Amino acid sequence: KMAEEEAVQTFAGILQEIYTSPLNLSLLGLCLFLLYKIFRGDKPPEMDDVEEPLPRLKRRDFTMAELREYDGLSNPRILMAVNGKVFDVTRGKKFYGPEGPYGVFAGRDASRGLATFCLEKEALKDTPDDLSDLNAMQQESLGEWETQFTQKYDYVGKLLKPGEEPSEYTDDEEGKESKDKKKD
């Protein structure tokens, strides 16, 4: 019976020590949190939630009207033009999708908006924009955006001016570029 009383007293002493010291309370909280993380674990996302990546788009050139179709709404693929080059930015849909901060540029020529840091629809034109009125700093900014897109996203073709004929792309060009990207 004495051992039982001693055990209860020891347990009460430990509890008192834990609850009266802020450091011990913090450590207890941390231990409980870690136990929760260990036992709960990071459950893998349901298979329904994981989207299959879209197949690589065959290289081709786009008119302004054709580019508009790839806005993430009417088509799950999202394309954007920067300085006359069209990029597949689908994997960056958190930024360029309909709900993203740059969603206004989806399916459009984003050159003027990126160069001038303007995310309003006024920065978008429905006709090809020659960008000749941009100042040197804006031109430089646009060049930096173009470099960033070239490094991060797949180049899929160029944005055609009215009357311009589309280029003929071969499978060899596409294969060569993906090998070049893998080397980097």
Salt bridges, closest charged atoms under 4 A:
ASP42 OD1 - LYS37 NZ 3.77
GLU51 OE1 - LYS93 NZ 2.67
GLU66 OE1 - ARG60 NH2 3.35
ASP88 OD2 - ARG77 NH1 2.61
ASP126 OD1 - ARG68 NH1 3.30
ASP126 OD1 - ARG108 NH2 2.86
ASP129 OD2 - ARG112 NE 2.62
ASP133 OD1 - ARG112 NH2 2.69
GLU146 OE2 - LYS85 NZ 2.87
ASP154 OD1 - ARG56 NH1 3.54
ASP154 OD1 - LYS181 NZ 3.83
GLU164 OE2 - LYS158 NZ 3.01
ASP171 OD1 - LYS58 NZ 2.78
GLU177 OE2 - ARG59 NH2 3.01
